[in-house]
Amino acid sequence: MKEYQVIARKYRPQRFSDVVGQDAIVTTLRNMIRSGKIAHAFLFCGSRGTGKTTLARLFAKALNCSNPTEELEPCNECASCREITGGHSMDILEIDGASNRGIEDIRKINETVGYSAASGQYKIYIIDEVHMLTKEAFNALLKTLEEPPPKVKFFFATTEPHKVLPTILSRCQRFNLNRISNDAIVTTLQKISGDLKVTVNEEALRLIASMADGGLRDAESLFDQVLAFHDGDVTVEAISAVLGVMPRDIYFDLDRAGKEENFAAAFDIVETVFSEGKDLLHFVEGLIEHFRNILVTKLSGKDSTLLSLSERDRERYEESAKLYRRDQCMQLLNDLVKAQEQIRFSPCSRIALEAVLLNVLRSHHRLPVDHLVKELIELEKKLADTPESVAEAPQTKVPASKVEAKREPVPRAPAAAVAAPPKVEPRPAAKSPAKAPSAAPAKAAEDVANVEDVIKQQRRFDTVLQFASVELGGTLEKKSNPSRA
């Protein structure tokens, strides 16, 4: 039985034109070969699966190829190209920096670096994961790296260039590899599926690309795993089952549940996630990406280049974007990023996830921030238009009992006069001091009414301000004002 070769190795680029997403670096390397201005040390750095070691091998193959093409591509037919492709070339020495990281390993390189190439034009050392070398090993390599023998080149590859000594970096030409876009990954996977004669849904390929996080090798490994699990056409459901991810439908169901005030949907969704054994953190990551897509759709439209979605998903996100406000999406993104850490270290992750989803559903019924600000501004204006004497009145509020006490006392006749009714004639009611009209009680009652109205406005202002503070997570604070007691 013929040994199976994984997709990542089977479809590894053998020409510069096969490299995906690194056009600028490929052009630079070709121009170096064309002009003959080739440095003695190169550093290829970038995230995993972006083609660091692949570019180093292709560059080495092109330098030693005896019959390059007009585009300066390796022919892959000469003896040197076949030896490099097979991994047994005497002129291309690949060293694993993680397992050969000591000073003794570097001394071996220094001792053999003076020997000339066996058959090719250059003798090339490719050190993968070079950041794993010890400080002593780096220092032992310095002199040889700065002044290597003629026809000797050093190619370094690393995912963590910040761990490489600055003295090493200063002696290398550095190439930073980009993360590969989802569109480029989808295009590559479509070519592979066509070669393998497998029918794959574009939406399923985009799901794989989003999980690869910019690494083509990761995407190819995931695709290989899906093909081993599922025979026949590859769909989103098959990928969700084998990779343990939730389909996007559940996120769109959450959107509709929030608008319909169906808070029970939060518990149903969490039950589905737990019963199917899905990764909670991965589910939250998908939720963050979901609201990011909604926000981008609201800001830039469904046809934005920032969205790596199929046409069907773009239509669905356009509908979901109508259910959210812009400030609501921004706040939810902020809350979900914080909740991701809380769920990671929570002793009861299920309840934590339920609380997160309930917060998402509740966000549909919160007052918008601009509405709260408008309320505060209107109340501020009302209080500012209040006369100063009335605004200060709450500090000297007059109780109703004291208002009655301020009325002028009614003078009473002496007791002797009251005792002699025949000689005392009753005074006219209009002239009686007890019934004389007085402006003091009416004025006091009007002041009390104004004071109570101001107090009501101040209480409403404080209530709205406190509510805004709660809704904004305490980011809005009441300004101290000594005139408001």
NORDANOR-V509234 format. One record per pair of residues at least 12 apart in sequence whose C-alpha atoms are under 10 Angstrom apart, sorted by the first residue. I is the first residue (numbers start at 0). J is the second residue. Records with the same first field share a line. If there is no record, write none. Layout:
I=J + J
This chain:
5=219 + 220 + 223 + 224
6=191 + 216 + 218 + 219 + 220 + 221 + 222 + 223 + 224
7=48 + 215 + 216 + 217 + 218 + 219 + 220 + 221 + 222 + 223
8=216 + 219 + 220
10=187 + 191 + 216 + 219
11=50 + 53 + 216
12=50 + 53 + 54 + 56 + 57
13=53 + 54 + 56 + 57 + 60 + 72 + 73 + 74 + 75 + 80 + 84
14=53 + 54 + 56 + 57 + 58 + 60 + 61 + 71 + 72 + 73 + 74 + 75
15=28 + 29 + 53 + 54 + 57 + 58 + 61 + 70 + 71 + 72 + 73
16=70 + 72
17=187
18=49 + 50 + 53 + 54 + 57
19=49 + 50 + 178 + 179 + 180 + 183 + 184 + 186 + 187 + 215
20=49 + 50 + 176 + 177 + 178 + 179 + 180 + 183 + 184 + 213 + 215
21=49 + 50 + 54 + 175 + 176 + 177 + 178 + 179
22=176 + 177
23=174 + 176 + 177
24=43 + 54 + 174 + 175 + 176 + 177
25=54 + 57 + 58
27=174
28=54 + 57 + 58 + 61 + 71
29=58 + 61 + 70 + 71 + 72
30=71
32=58 + 61 + 62 + 71 + 72
33=69 + 70 + 71
35=62
37=62 + 152
38=151 + 152 + 153 + 170 + 171 + 172
39=123 + 144 + 145 + 146 + 147 + 148 + 149 + 150 + 151 + 152 + 153 + 154 + 170 + 171 + 172
40=123 + 124 + 144 + 145 + 147 + 151 + 152 + 153 + 154 + 155 + 167 + 168 + 170 + 171 + 172 + 173
41=55 + 125 + 152 + 153 + 154 + 155 + 156 + 168 + 170 + 171 + 172 + 173 + 174
42=55 + 125 + 126 + 129 + 153 + 154 + 155 + 156 + 157 + 160 + 167 + 168 + 170 + 171 + 172 + 173 + 174 + 175
43=55 + 127 + 154 + 155 + 156 + 157 + 158 + 160 + 171 + 172 + 173 + 174 + 175 + 176
44=128 + 129 + 155 + 156 + 157 + 158 + 159 + 160 + 161 + 173 + 174 + 175 + 176 + 177
45=156 + 157 + 158 + 159 + 160 + 174 + 175 + 176 + 177 + 178 + 214
46=157 + 158 + 159 + 175 + 176 + 177 + 178 + 179 + 212 + 213 + 214
47=157 + 158 + 176 + 178 + 211 + 212 + 213 + 214 + 215 + 216 + 217
48=158 + 178 + 179 + 211 + 212 + 213 + 214 + 215 + 216 + 217 + 218 + 219
49=158 + 176 + 177 + 178 + 179 + 213 + 214 + 215 + 216 + 217
50=156 + 176 + 177 + 178 + 179 + 214 + 215 + 216
51=127 + 154 + 155 + 156 + 157 + 158 + 174 + 175 + 176
52=93 + 125 + 126 + 127 + 128 + 154 + 155 + 156 + 157
53=156
54=154 + 156 + 176
55=123 + 124 + 125 + 126 + 127 + 153 + 154 + 155 + 156
56=83 + 84 + 86 + 91 + 93 + 123 + 125 + 154
57=72 + 73 + 80 + 83 + 84
58=72 + 73 + 154
59=73 + 80 + 83 + 90 + 91 + 121 + 122 + 123 + 124 + 125 + 152 + 153 + 154
60=72 + 73 + 74 + 75 + 79 + 80 + 81 + 82 + 83 + 84 + 91 + 119 + 121 + 123
61=73 + 74 + 75 + 79 + 80
62=79 + 80 + 119 + 120 + 121 + 122 + 123
63=77 + 78 + 79 + 80 + 83 + 90 + 91 + 118 + 119 + 120 + 121 + 122 + 123
64=76 + 77 + 78 + 79 + 80 + 81 + 83 + 119 + 120
65=77 + 78 + 79 + 80 + 119 + 120
66=79 + 80
78=118 + 119
79=91 + 118 + 119 + 120
80=119
88=117 + 118 + 119
89=116 + 117 + 118 + 119 + 122 + 123
90=115 + 116 + 117 + 118 + 119 + 120 + 121 + 122 + 123 + 124 + 151
91=116 + 117 + 119 + 121 + 122 + 123 + 124 + 125 + 152
92=108 + 122 + 123 + 124 + 125 + 126 + 153
93=123 + 124 + 125 + 126 + 127 + 154 + 155
94=108 + 124 + 125 + 126 + 127 + 128 + 129 + 155
95=125 + 126 + 127 + 128 + 129 + 131 + 132 + 156
96=125 + 126 + 127 + 128 + 129 + 130 + 131 + 132 + 133 + 155 + 156 + 157
97=126 + 127 + 128 + 129 + 130 + 131 + 132 + 133
98=128 + 131 + 132
99=126 + 129 + 131 + 132 + 133 + 136
100=128 + 129 + 130 + 131 + 132 + 133 + 134 + 135 + 136 + 137
101=131 + 132 + 133 + 134 + 135 + 136 + 137 + 139
102=132 + 133 + 134 + 135 + 136 + 137 + 138 + 139 + 140
103=135 + 136 + 139
104=132 + 136 + 139
105=132 + 135 + 136 + 137 + 138 + 139 + 140 + 143
106=136 + 139 + 140
108=124 + 139 + 140 + 143
109=139 + 140 + 142 + 143 + 144 + 147
112=124 + 143 + 147 + 148 + 149 + 151 + 152
113=143 + 147 + 148 + 149 + 150 + 151
114=148 + 150 + 151
115=148 + 149 + 150 + 151
116=150 + 151
119=150
120=150 + 151
121=149 + 150 + 151 + 152
122=148 + 149 + 150 + 151 + 152 + 153
123=150 + 151 + 152 + 153 + 154
124=151 + 152 + 153 + 154 + 155
125=152 + 153 + 154 + 155 + 156
126=153 + 154 + 155 + 156 + 157
127=154 + 155 + 156 + 157 + 158
128=155 + 156 + 157 + 158 + 159 + 160 + 163
129=154 + 155 + 156 + 157 + 158 + 159 + 160 + 162 + 163
130=155 + 156 + 157 + 158 + 159 + 160 + 161 + 162 + 163 + 164
131=157 + 159 + 162 + 163
132=162 + 163 + 164
133=163 + 164
134=163 + 164
137=163 + 164 + 166 + 167
138=164 + 166 + 167
140=167
141=166 + 167 + 170
144=167 + 170 + 171
145=166 + 167 + 169 + 170 + 171
146=170
153=171
154=171 + 172
155=171 + 172 + 173
156=173 + 174
158=175 + 176
160=173 + 175
177=213 + 214
178=212 + 213 + 214 + 215
179=208 + 211 + 212 + 213 + 214 + 215
180=208 + 209 + 212 + 213 + 214 + 215 + 307
181=204 + 205 + 206 + 207 + 208 + 209 + 210 + 211 + 212 + 213 + 214 + 215 + 218 + 306 + 307 + 308
182=204 + 205 + 208 + 209 + 306 + 307 + 308
183=208 + 213 + 215
184=204 + 205 + 207 + 208 + 209 + 211 + 213 + 214 + 215 + 216 + 218 + 219
185=201 + 202 + 203 + 204 + 205 + 206 + 207 + 208 + 209 + 215 + 218 + 307
186=201 + 204 + 205
187=204 + 215 + 218 + 219
188=201 + 204 + 205 + 207 + 208 + 215 + 218 + 219 + 222
189=201 + 204
191=219 + 222
192=222 + 226 + 233
196=231
197=226 + 230 + 231 + 232 + 233
198=231 + 232 + 233 + 234
199=231 + 232 + 233 + 234 + 235
200=232 + 233 + 234 + 235
201=233 + 234 + 235 + 308 + 309 + 310
202=234 + 235 + 308 + 309 + 310 + 311 + 312
203=222 + 233 + 234 + 235 + 236 + 237 + 238 + 239 + 246 + 309
204=218 + 222 + 233 + 234 + 235 + 238 + 309
205=218 + 235 + 307 + 308 + 309
206=218 + 235 + 238 + 239 + 244 + 246 + 247 + 307 + 308
207=219 + 220 + 221 + 222 + 225 + 235 + 238 + 239 + 242
208=221 + 222 + 307
209=285 + 288 + 307 + 308
210=242 + 244 + 281 + 285
221=238 + 241 + 242
222=238
224=238 + 241 + 242
225=237 + 238 + 239 + 240 + 241 + 242
226=238 + 241
227=241
228=240 + 241
229=241
235=247
239=277
240=275 + 277
242=277
243=272 + 275 + 276 + 277 + 278 + 281 + 282
244=272 + 275 + 276 + 277 + 278 + 279 + 281 + 282 + 285
245=271 + 272 + 275 + 277 + 278 + 279 + 281 + 282 + 285 + 286
246=282 + 285
247=285 + 286 + 289 + 312
248=312 + 315
249=268 + 271 + 272 + 286
250=268 + 282 + 285 + 286 + 289 + 290 + 319
251=289 + 315 + 316 + 318 + 319
252=264 + 268 + 319
253=265 + 268 + 286 + 319 + 356 + 359 + 360
254=290 + 318 + 319 + 320 + 322 + 323 + 359 + 360 + 363
255=319 + 322 + 360
256=360 + 363
257=322 + 323 + 356 + 357 + 358 + 359 + 360 + 361 + 362 + 363 + 364
258=322 + 323 + 360 + 361 + 362 + 363 + 364
259=360 + 363
260=360 + 361 + 363 + 364
261=357 + 360 + 361
262=356 + 357 + 358 + 359 + 360 + 361
263=357 + 360
264=353 + 356 + 357 + 360
265=352 + 353 + 354 + 355 + 356 + 357 + 358 + 359 + 360
266=349 + 350 + 352 + 353 + 354 + 356 + 357
267=353
268=352 + 353 + 356
269=282 + 349 + 350 + 352 + 353 + 356
270=349 + 353
272=349
273=349
279=339 + 342 + 343 + 348 + 349 + 352
280=338 + 339 + 340 + 342 + 343 + 348 + 352
281=339
282=339 + 352
283=335 + 336 + 338 + 339 + 342 + 352 + 355 + 356
284=335 + 336 + 339
286=331 + 332 + 335 + 356
287=331 + 332 + 333 + 334 + 335 + 336 + 339
288=332
289=316 + 332
290=316 + 319 + 320 + 323 + 327 + 328 + 329 + 331 + 332 + 335
291=306 + 328 + 329 + 331 + 332
292=305 + 306 + 307 + 308 + 313 + 316 + 317 + 319 + 320 + 328
293=306 + 313 + 315 + 316 + 317 + 318 + 319 + 320 + 321 + 322 + 323 + 324 + 325 + 328
294=316 + 320 + 323 + 324 + 325 + 326 + 327 + 328 + 329 + 332
295=316 + 320 + 325 + 328
296=313 + 314 + 316 + 317 + 318 + 319 + 320 + 321
297=316 + 317 + 319 + 320 + 321 + 323 + 324 + 325 + 328
298=320 + 325
300=313 + 316 + 317 + 320
301=313 + 314 + 315 + 316 + 317 + 318 + 320
302=314 + 317
322=363
323=362 + 363
324=362 + 363 + 367
325=367
326=367 + 368 + 369
327=359 + 362 + 363 + 365 + 366 + 367 + 368
328=359 + 362
330=359 + 362 + 471
331=355 + 358 + 359 + 362
332=359
334=355 + 358 + 359
335=355 + 356 + 358 + 359
338=351 + 352 + 354 + 355
339=351 + 352 + 355
342=355
362=470
365=470
366=466 + 467 + 470
367=467 + 470 + 471
368=467 + 470 + 471
370=467
371=463 + 464 + 466 + 467 + 468 + 470
372=463 + 464 + 467
374=459 + 460 + 463 + 464
375=459 + 460 + 461 + 463 + 464 + 467
376=460
377=460
378=456 + 457 + 459 + 460 + 461 + 463
379=456 + 457 + 460
381=453 + 456 + 457
382=453 + 454 + 456 + 457 + 460
385=449 + 453
387=482
388=446 + 450
389=446 + 447 + 449 + 450 + 451 + 452 + 453
390=449 + 450 + 453 + 454 + 482 + 483
391=450 + 453 + 482 + 483 + 484
392=446 + 447 + 449 + 450 + 451 + 453 + 454
393=447 + 449 + 450 + 451 + 453 + 454 + 482 + 483 + 484
394=450 + 482 + 483 + 484
395=450
396=446 + 447 + 450 + 451
397=443 + 444 + 446 + 447 + 450
398=443 + 447
399=443 + 444 + 447
401=443
402=439 + 440 + 441 + 442 + 443 + 444 + 447
403=439 + 440 + 443 + 444
404=440
405=439 + 440 + 443
406=437 + 438 + 439 + 440 + 441 + 443
407=432 + 433 + 435 + 437 + 439 + 440
408=432 + 433
409=431 + 432 + 433 + 434 + 435
410=431 + 432 + 433
411=431 + 432 + 433
454=483 + 484
457=483 + 484
461=477
464=476 + 477 + 478
465=477
